[in-house]
Amino acid sequence: MTIKVTATSLNQTTVRVAPTSKIKTTVASGVIMARTLVELLDVDVSDVNDKYVIMYDASTQKYTAVNPDEVLSAATTEPIQPGLPSDFENQLDIDLDDRIDLDAGTF
């Protein structure tokens, strides 16, 4: 749904729209810009939680809030993803080497 509002003067104008509508705000210079992520038409932050990241979802053609664990999992399982950076894997290997003691037993 598109709502077009035109102000004919520089006086303050009030417009009311249903709360579920996404609104872009026009600033005095005439530039249209969103004030928050929620106001962007291609962003869905309905399931956002603390420490989530914004990631593009090609199936919905929107940016969505995603748990960072899902991002790491996708980096290792998705065929079109570039995978985890090798310097990240190397650092993880170093960091975990002193914390994990695997006993391979005897041969």
Sequence and secondary structure as in RCSB ss.txt:
>XXXX:A:sequence
MTIKVTATSLNQTTVRVAPTSKIKTTVASGVIMARTLVELLDVDVSDVNDKYVIMYDASTQKYTAVNPDEVLSAA
TTEPIQPGLPSDFENQLDIDLDDRIDLDAGTF
>XXXX:A:secstr
       SSSS       TTS   EE TTS EE SSGGGSTTEE TT  TT EEEEETTTTEEEEE HHHHHHHH
HH TTS  S HHHHHHHHHHHHTT        
